[in-house]
Amino acid sequence: MKRFVNSSPGSRSRRADHHDYRGGAYFVTTNTRKRVPFFGTVERGRMSLNAFGKIVAEEWTRTGELRDEVSLDTFIVVPDHVHGLL
């Protein structure tokens, strides 16, 4: 398998070389380092975004606006990670 561009030494792609990944739906999750709650807090069962969490939400939305080839679906920002469908 090929390495990602600008990836860490020794890291490898998890993609199969024989599969065409275009045109599919993706469920994306990304975590903060060491699961530190950078994006806000949960108060009374509801997520309250801080300034960093608001930036994450805005950038998710901008991705769909800037890239014609990407169609965004739902997403959620929680204290230490982000889930999204695209």
N, C-alpha and C positions, 0 to 999 in steps of 0.2 A: 504494500500500500504506500501511497505517496504521502509525504509530509505536508502539513498545512503551510501556507505561505506565512512568513513571520512567526512561526511557532517556535516553541522552546526546543532546544536540542534534544533529540531522542523521542520527541512526541510523534505520534503517527495518526493518520486519518483513520477513522472507523468506517469509512465508506467503502463499499465493495466496488472494485474497479469495473466490473461488468454491468453495473446497474445504472440506469439513467434516472437521476433524482429530480429532473425538471417536471413541473406540472403536478406535483403532489402536495398534500397538506402536511404541515409540520407542527408538532407540539414542542415548544421550546421552554426550557426551564434554565434559569441561570441563578446561581447563588452568590452571595457576598462571601468574601474570604473569611473563613472560620465561622461562617453563619452569623456574623455580627449584624445586629438589626439597624442598618444604615438608613432604611427608607421610611421609618416611622414607627408607630406603635398601634396596638389594638386596644381600643378603649370601648368598654361596654359592648363588646362583640363586633365592633366596626373598625375598619382600618382607617387610621388617621395619618395621611402622608405628611412627611416633613418636606423641607426644601429639596433634599436629594430624591425622595420618592416622587415628588412632582416633576422633577427633571426626567426621571425614568419614564413616567407616564407620557410626558410631552414628546420625548424622543421616540417612544414606540409609535405614537401617532404620526410623527414626522416621517418615520420610515415609509409608511404607506403613501404619504404625500410626495416624497422625493423619488421613490422607486416605482416606476410603472409596472415592473415585472412582479411586484409583491402585492398581494392582496391580504390585508389584515383582517383578522376575526377578533374574537374576544381576548382580553388579557386581564391579569390581576397583579397588582403590586402588593406584596406583603412585607413585613419588617425585614426579612433577610433573603428574599428571593422574588423572582418574577416568573409567572407562567404566561404563555401566550400561544395562540394558534395563528399560523399564517400559511 
